[in-house]
Amino acid sequence: MKPDISVGLDIEKMMGPVEEWASAALADEEYQYLSSCETNAEKTKMFYRLWTRKESLLKCEGRGFMAEPGQICTLPLDCANGISYCGDVYGISSLEWQRHILSVALAGKIPRILVREITNIGGYLREKHGNVFGNSCFHA
């Protein structure tokens, strides 16, 4: 029996060039989207965003890689109605935080990610917030 709400989460540290694995790891539509990014930094961020979306979806769905990664597409990024996969609909949100990309998938709903970091500086508490990604290629 499936729980009432399924959640999947993936976080990856952004590292180095991604061109060599991108074509095998991404669906054709995702690879074309990645190719539209202008700089290597944008491509790296977009690759990890697409990859963590894919991983979080599969973790939420609960069966893992039943198909090759390149056969699973998590586009469009701004889909308000969610992503259809294996007969169910999943919402996916992503966040960049300190050279990491985090994506969360939620069965039937678009998740909202809110990150708060509280530090004590000179006796004062200071709070920082994370930013949820927009709909296309983005800058740091």
Biotite code that builds the C-alpha atoms (Angstrom):
import biotite.structure as struc

atoms = struc.array([
    struc.Atom([0.000, 0.000, 0.000], chain_id="A", res_id=1, res_name="MET", atom_name="CA", element="C"),
    struc.Atom([1.321, 3.461, -0.953], chain_id="A", res_id=2, res_name="LYS", atom_name="CA", element="C"),
    struc.Atom([1.376, 6.169, 1.724], chain_id="A", res_id=3, res_name="PRO", atom_name="CA", element="C"),
    struc.Atom([-1.042, 9.095, 1.328], chain_id="A", res_id=4, res_name="ASP", atom_name="CA", element="C"),
    struc.Atom([1.772, 11.423, 0.246], chain_id="A", res_id=5, res_name="ILE", atom_name="CA", element="C"),
    struc.Atom([4.945, 10.302, -1.499], chain_id="A", res_id=6, res_name="SER", atom_name="CA", element="C"),
    struc.Atom([8.038, 12.515, -1.399], chain_id="A", res_id=7, res_name="VAL", atom_name="CA", element="C"),
    struc.Atom([11.355, 12.108, -3.195], chain_id="A", res_id=8, res_name="GLY", atom_name="CA", element="C"),
    struc.Atom([14.470, 14.219, -2.673], chain_id="A", res_id=9, res_name="LEU", atom_name="CA", element="C"),
    struc.Atom([17.847, 14.353, -4.388], chain_id="A", res_id=10, res_name="ASP", atom_name="CA", element="C"),
    struc.Atom([20.785, 16.655, -3.740], chain_id="A", res_id=11, res_name="ILE", atom_name="CA", element="C"),
    struc.Atom([23.994, 16.818, -5.763], chain_id="A", res_id=12, res_name="GLU", atom_name="CA", element="C"),
    struc.Atom([27.127, 18.931, -5.499], chain_id="A", res_id=13, res_name="LYS", atom_name="CA", element="C"),
    struc.Atom([27.779, 20.711, -8.815], chain_id="A", res_id=14, res_name="MET", atom_name="CA", element="C"),
    struc.Atom([31.141, 19.595, -10.157], chain_id="A", res_id=15, res_name="MET", atom_name="CA", element="C"),
    struc.Atom([33.049, 20.106, -13.380], chain_id="A", res_id=16, res_name="GLY", atom_name="CA", element="C"),
    struc.Atom([32.075, 19.756, -17.025], chain_id="A", res_id=17, res_name="PRO", atom_name="CA", element="C"),
    struc.Atom([28.973, 17.668, -17.681], chain_id="A", res_id=18, res_name="VAL", atom_name="CA", element="C"),
    struc.Atom([28.983, 17.382, -21.480], chain_id="A", res_id=19, res_name="GLU", atom_name="CA", element="C"),
    struc.Atom([30.404, 13.864, -21.568], chain_id="A", res_id=20, res_name="GLU", atom_name="CA", element="C"),
    struc.Atom([27.576, 12.276, -19.555], chain_id="A", res_id=21, res_name="TRP", atom_name="CA", element="C"),
    struc.Atom([24.722, 14.628, -20.378], chain_id="A", res_id=22, res_name="ALA", atom_name="CA", element="C"),
    struc.Atom([23.683, 12.937, -23.620], chain_id="A", res_id=23, res_name="SER", atom_name="CA", element="C"),
    struc.Atom([23.333, 9.519, -21.924], chain_id="A", res_id=24, res_name="ALA", atom_name="CA", element="C"),
    struc.Atom([21.752, 10.793, -18.703], chain_id="A", res_id=25, res_name="ALA", atom_name="CA", element="C"),
    struc.Atom([19.153, 13.125, -20.193], chain_id="A", res_id=26, res_name="LEU", atom_name="CA", element="C"),
    struc.Atom([16.163, 12.601, -22.455], chain_id="A", res_id=27, res_name="ALA", atom_name="CA", element="C"),
    struc.Atom([16.507, 14.138, -25.939], chain_id="A", res_id=28, res_name="ASP", atom_name="CA", element="C"),
    struc.Atom([14.210, 17.045, -25.015], chain_id="A", res_id=29, res_name="GLU", atom_name="CA", element="C"),
    struc.Atom([16.189, 17.693, -21.799], chain_id="A", res_id=30, res_name="GLU", atom_name="CA", element="C"),
    struc.Atom([19.489, 17.572, -23.714], chain_id="A", res_id=31, res_name="TYR", atom_name="CA", element="C"),
    struc.Atom([18.183, 20.127, -26.230], chain_id="A", res_id=32, res_name="GLN", atom_name="CA", element="C"),
    struc.Atom([17.086, 22.340, -23.334], chain_id="A", res_id=33, res_name="TYR", atom_name="CA", element="C"),
    struc.Atom([20.552, 22.025, -21.761], chain_id="A", res_id=34, res_name="LEU", atom_name="CA", element="C"),
    struc.Atom([22.157, 22.921, -25.093], chain_id="A", res_id=35, res_name="SER", atom_name="CA", element="C"),
    struc.Atom([20.235, 26.213, -25.133], chain_id="A", res_id=36, res_name="SER", atom_name="CA", element="C"),
    struc.Atom([22.229, 27.432, -22.109], chain_id="A", res_id=37, res_name="CYS", atom_name="CA", element="C"),
    struc.Atom([24.907, 29.870, -23.235], chain_id="A", res_id=38, res_name="GLU", atom_name="CA", element="C"),
    struc.Atom([27.779, 29.347, -20.790], chain_id="A", res_id=39, res_name="THR", atom_name="CA", element="C"),
    struc.Atom([29.423, 26.280, -19.263], chain_id="A", res_id=40, res_name="ASN", atom_name="CA", element="C"),
    struc.Atom([28.386, 27.482, -15.791], chain_id="A", res_id=41, res_name="ALA", atom_name="CA", element="C"),
    struc.Atom([24.730, 27.663, -16.905], chain_id="A", res_id=42, res_name="GLU", atom_name="CA", element="C"),
    struc.Atom([25.023, 24.216, -18.507], chain_id="A", res_id=43, res_name="LYS", atom_name="CA", element="C"),
    struc.Atom([26.471, 22.733, -15.326], chain_id="A", res_id=44, res_name="THR", atom_name="CA", element="C"),
    struc.Atom([23.671, 24.176, -13.185], chain_id="A", res_id=45, res_name="LYS", atom_name="CA", element="C"),
    struc.Atom([21.016, 23.097, -15.650], chain_id="A", res_id=46, res_name="MET", atom_name="CA", element="C"),
    struc.Atom([22.404, 19.563, -15.932], chain_id="A", res_id=47, res_name="PHE", atom_name="CA", element="C"),
    struc.Atom([22.341, 19.103, -12.154], chain_id="A", res_id=48, res_name="TYR", atom_name="CA", element="C"),
    struc.Atom([18.894, 20.641, -11.966], chain_id="A", res_id=49, res_name="ARG", atom_name="CA", element="C"),
    struc.Atom([17.578, 18.202, -14.595], chain_id="A", res_id=50, res_name="LEU", atom_name="CA", element="C"),
    struc.Atom([19.388, 15.245, -13.021], chain_id="A", res_id=51, res_name="TRP", atom_name="CA", element="C"),
    struc.Atom([18.164, 15.925, -9.467], chain_id="A", res_id=52, res_name="THR", atom_name="CA", element="C"),
    struc.Atom([14.605, 16.390, -10.811], chain_id="A", res_id=53, res_name="ARG", atom_name="CA", element="C"),
    struc.Atom([14.861, 12.963, -12.426], chain_id="A", res_id=54, res_name="LYS", atom_name="CA", element="C"),
    struc.Atom([16.272, 11.325, -9.271], chain_id="A", res_id=55, res_name="GLU", atom_name="CA", element="C"),
    struc.Atom([13.713, 12.961, -6.963], chain_id="A", res_id=56, res_name="SER", atom_name="CA", element="C"),
    struc.Atom([10.866, 11.849, -9.265], chain_id="A", res_id=57, res_name="LEU", atom_name="CA", element="C"),
    struc.Atom([12.099, 8.256, -9.254], chain_id="A", res_id=58, res_name="LEU", atom_name="CA", element="C"),
    struc.Atom([12.531, 8.246, -5.478], chain_id="A", res_id=59, res_name="LYS", atom_name="CA", element="C"),
    struc.Atom([9.027, 9.665, -5.033], chain_id="A", res_id=60, res_name="CYS", atom_name="CA", element="C"),
    struc.Atom([7.570, 7.120, -7.457], chain_id="A", res_id=61, res_name="GLU", atom_name="CA", element="C"),
    struc.Atom([9.261, 4.375, -5.482], chain_id="A", res_id=62, res_name="GLY", atom_name="CA", element="C"),
    struc.Atom([10.520, 1.977, -8.145], chain_id="A", res_id=63, res_name="ARG", atom_name="CA", element="C"),
    struc.Atom([13.865, 3.533, -9.064], chain_id="A", res_id=64, res_name="GLY", atom_name="CA", element="C"),
    struc.Atom([15.351, 3.312, -12.542], chain_id="A", res_id=65, res_name="PHE", atom_name="CA", element="C"),
    struc.Atom([12.983, 0.918, -14.313], chain_id="A", res_id=66, res_name="MET", atom_name="CA", element="C"),
    struc.Atom([14.120, 2.543, -17.575], chain_id="A", res_id=67, res_name="ALA", atom_name="CA", element="C"),
    struc.Atom([17.346, 4.130, -18.770], chain_id="A", res_id=68, res_name="GLU", atom_name="CA", element="C"),
    struc.Atom([17.772, 7.697, -17.397], chain_id="A", res_id=69, res_name="PRO", atom_name="CA", element="C"),
    struc.Atom([17.634, 9.083, -20.939], chain_id="A", res_id=70, res_name="GLY", atom_name="CA", element="C"),
    struc.Atom([14.106, 7.695, -21.359], chain_id="A", res_id=71, res_name="GLN", atom_name="CA", element="C"),
    struc.Atom([12.707, 9.729, -18.440], chain_id="A", res_id=72, res_name="ILE", atom_name="CA", element="C"),
    struc.Atom([11.889, 13.390, -19.086], chain_id="A", res_id=73, res_name="CYS", atom_name="CA", element="C"),
    struc.Atom([11.049, 15.920, -16.346], chain_id="A", res_id=74, res_name="THR", atom_name="CA", element="C"),
    struc.Atom([10.267, 18.842, -18.647], chain_id="A", res_id=75, res_name="LEU", atom_name="CA", element="C"),
    struc.Atom([8.750, 21.354, -18.768], chain_id="A", res_id=76, res_name="PRO", atom_name="CA", element="C"),
    struc.Atom([10.437, 22.932, -15.750], chain_id="A", res_id=77, res_name="LEU", atom_name="CA", element="C"),
    struc.Atom([7.557, 25.323, -15.099], chain_id="A", res_id=78, res_name="ASP", atom_name="CA", element="C"),
    struc.Atom([4.746, 22.793, -15.421], chain_id="A", res_id=79, res_name="CYS", atom_name="CA", element="C"),
    struc.Atom([2.016, 23.979, -13.039], chain_id="A", res_id=80, res_name="ALA", atom_name="CA", element="C"),
    struc.Atom([0.114, 20.738, -13.591], chain_id="A", res_id=81, res_name="ASN", atom_name="CA", element="C"),
    struc.Atom([3.024, 18.472, -12.660], chain_id="A", res_id=82, res_name="GLY", atom_name="CA", element="C"),
    struc.Atom([4.919, 15.779, -14.546], chain_id="A", res_id=83, res_name="ILE", atom_name="CA", element="C"),
    struc.Atom([3.151, 12.603, -15.597], chain_id="A", res_id=84, res_name="SER", atom_name="CA", element="C"),
    struc.Atom([5.146, 9.424, -14.922], chain_id="A", res_id=85, res_name="TYR", atom_name="CA", element="C"),
    struc.Atom([3.977, 5.794, -14.724], chain_id="A", res_id=86, res_name="CYS", atom_name="CA", element="C"),
    struc.Atom([0.344, 6.868, -14.632], chain_id="A", res_id=87, res_name="GLY", atom_name="CA", element="C"),
    struc.Atom([0.686, 9.330, -11.742], chain_id="A", res_id=88, res_name="ASP", atom_name="CA", element="C"),
    struc.Atom([1.341, 13.078, -11.564], chain_id="A", res_id=89, res_name="VAL", atom_name="CA", element="C"),
    struc.Atom([4.251, 14.550, -9.600], chain_id="A", res_id=90, res_name="TYR", atom_name="CA", element="C"),
    struc.Atom([5.211, 18.135, -8.812], chain_id="A", res_id=91, res_name="GLY", atom_name="CA", element="C"),
    struc.Atom([8.929, 18.943, -8.755], chain_id="A", res_id=92, res_name="ILE", atom_name="CA", element="C"),
    struc.Atom([10.712, 21.997, -7.326], chain_id="A", res_id=93, res_name="SER", atom_name="CA", element="C"),
    struc.Atom([14.436, 22.751, -7.274], chain_id="A", res_id=94, res_name="SER", atom_name="CA", element="C"),
    struc.Atom([16.797, 24.941, -5.276], chain_id="A", res_id=95, res_name="LEU", atom_name="CA", element="C"),
    struc.Atom([20.443, 25.980, -5.556], chain_id="A", res_id=96, res_name="GLU", atom_name="CA", element="C"),
    struc.Atom([22.244, 26.198, -2.239], chain_id="A", res_id=97, res_name="TRP", atom_name="CA", element="C"),
    struc.Atom([26.001, 26.609, -1.696], chain_id="A", res_id=98, res_name="GLN", atom_name="CA", element="C"),
    struc.Atom([27.148, 24.844, -4.923], chain_id="A", res_id=99, res_name="ARG", atom_name="CA", element="C"),
    struc.Atom([24.514, 22.139, -4.514], chain_id="A", res_id=100, res_name="HIS", atom_name="CA", element="C"),
    struc.Atom([21.282, 21.521, -6.390], chain_id="A", res_id=101, res_name="ILE", atom_name="CA", element="C"),
    struc.Atom([18.362, 20.050, -4.484], chain_id="A", res_id=102, res_name="LEU", atom_name="CA", element="C"),
    struc.Atom([15.133, 18.840, -6.069], chain_id="A", res_id=103, res_name="SER", atom_name="CA", element="C"),
    struc.Atom([12.000, 17.611, -4.316], chain_id="A", res_id=104, res_name="VAL", atom_name="CA", element="C"),
    struc.Atom([9.189, 15.662, -5.955], chain_id="A", res_id=105, res_name="ALA", atom_name="CA", element="C"),
    struc.Atom([5.774, 15.356, -4.364], chain_id="A", res_id=106, res_name="LEU", atom_name="CA", element="C"),
    struc.Atom([2.970, 13.091, -5.536], chain_id="A", res_id=107, res_name="ALA", atom_name="CA", element="C"),
    struc.Atom([0.061, 15.143, -6.848], chain_id="A", res_id=108, res_name="GLY", atom_name="CA", element="C"),
    struc.Atom([1.289, 18.587, -5.724], chain_id="A", res_id=109, res_name="LYS", atom_name="CA", element="C"),
    struc.Atom([4.008, 21.131, -6.500], chain_id="A", res_id=110, res_name="ILE", atom_name="CA", element="C"),
    struc.Atom([6.311, 21.246, -3.442], chain_id="A", res_id=111, res_name="PRO", atom_name="CA", element="C"),
    struc.Atom([7.504, 24.535, -2.015], chain_id="A", res_id=112, res_name="ARG", atom_name="CA", element="C"),
    struc.Atom([11.096, 24.578, -0.818], chain_id="A", res_id=113, res_name="ILE", atom_name="CA", element="C"),
    struc.Atom([12.094, 27.022, 1.894], chain_id="A", res_id=114, res_name="LEU", atom_name="CA", element="C"),
    struc.Atom([15.595, 27.012, 3.364], chain_id="A", res_id=115, res_name="VAL", atom_name="CA", element="C"),
    struc.Atom([16.550, 28.995, 6.418], chain_id="A", res_id=116, res_name="ARG", atom_name="CA", element="C"),
    struc.Atom([20.028, 29.245, 7.791], chain_id="A", res_id=117, res_name="GLU", atom_name="CA", element="C"),
    struc.Atom([20.396, 30.961, 11.135], chain_id="A", res_id=118, res_name="ILE", atom_name="CA", element="C"),
    struc.Atom([23.833, 31.979, 12.377], chain_id="A", res_id=119, res_name="THR", atom_name="CA", element="C"),
    struc.Atom([24.954, 33.815, 15.468], chain_id="A", res_id=120, res_name="ASN", atom_name="CA", element="C"),
    struc.Atom([27.197, 36.734, 14.510], chain_id="A", res_id=121, res_name="ILE", atom_name="CA", element="C"),
    struc.Atom([28.357, 38.961, 17.340], chain_id="A", res_id=122, res_name="GLY", atom_name="CA", element="C"),
    struc.Atom([25.385, 38.067, 19.519], chain_id="A", res_id=123, res_name="GLY", atom_name="CA", element="C"),
    struc.Atom([22.855, 38.784, 16.753], chain_id="A", res_id=124, res_name="TYR", atom_name="CA", element="C"),
    struc.Atom([20.940, 36.097, 14.935], chain_id="A", res_id=125, res_name="LEU", atom_name="CA", element="C"),
    struc.Atom([21.100, 36.470, 11.189], chain_id="A", res_id=126, res_name="ARG", atom_name="CA", element="C"),
    struc.Atom([18.856, 34.596, 8.779], chain_id="A", res_id=127, res_name="GLU", atom_name="CA", element="C"),
    struc.Atom([19.471, 33.736, 5.117], chain_id="A", res_id=128, res_name="LYS", atom_name="CA", element="C"),
    struc.Atom([16.915, 32.318, 2.702], chain_id="A", res_id=129, res_name="HIS", atom_name="CA", element="C"),
    struc.Atom([17.398, 30.023, -0.289], chain_id="A", res_id=130, res_name="GLY", atom_name="CA", element="C"),
    struc.Atom([15.940, 30.841, -3.696], chain_id="A", res_id=131, res_name="ASN", atom_name="CA", element="C"),
    struc.Atom([13.707, 28.562, -5.721], chain_id="A", res_id=132, res_name="VAL", atom_name="CA", element="C"),
    struc.Atom([14.733, 28.386, -9.385], chain_id="A", res_id=133, res_name="PHE", atom_name="CA", element="C"),
    struc.Atom([12.902, 30.194, -12.150], chain_id="A", res_id=134, res_name="GLY", atom_name="CA", element="C"),
    struc.Atom([11.682, 28.626, -15.340], chain_id="A", res_id=135, res_name="ASN", atom_name="CA", element="C"),
    struc.Atom([14.720, 28.649, -17.636], chain_id="A", res_id=136, res_name="SER", atom_name="CA", element="C"),
    struc.Atom([18.518, 28.893, -17.655], chain_id="A", res_id=137, res_name="CYS", atom_name="CA", element="C"),
    struc.Atom([19.649, 30.965, -14.725], chain_id="A", res_id=138, res_name="PHE", atom_name="CA", element="C"),
    struc.Atom([22.675, 32.730, -13.277], chain_id="A", res_id=139, res_name="HIS", atom_name="CA", element="C"),
    struc.Atom([24.371, 32.310, -9.892], chain_id="A", res_id=140, res_name="ALA", atom_name="CA", element="C"),
])
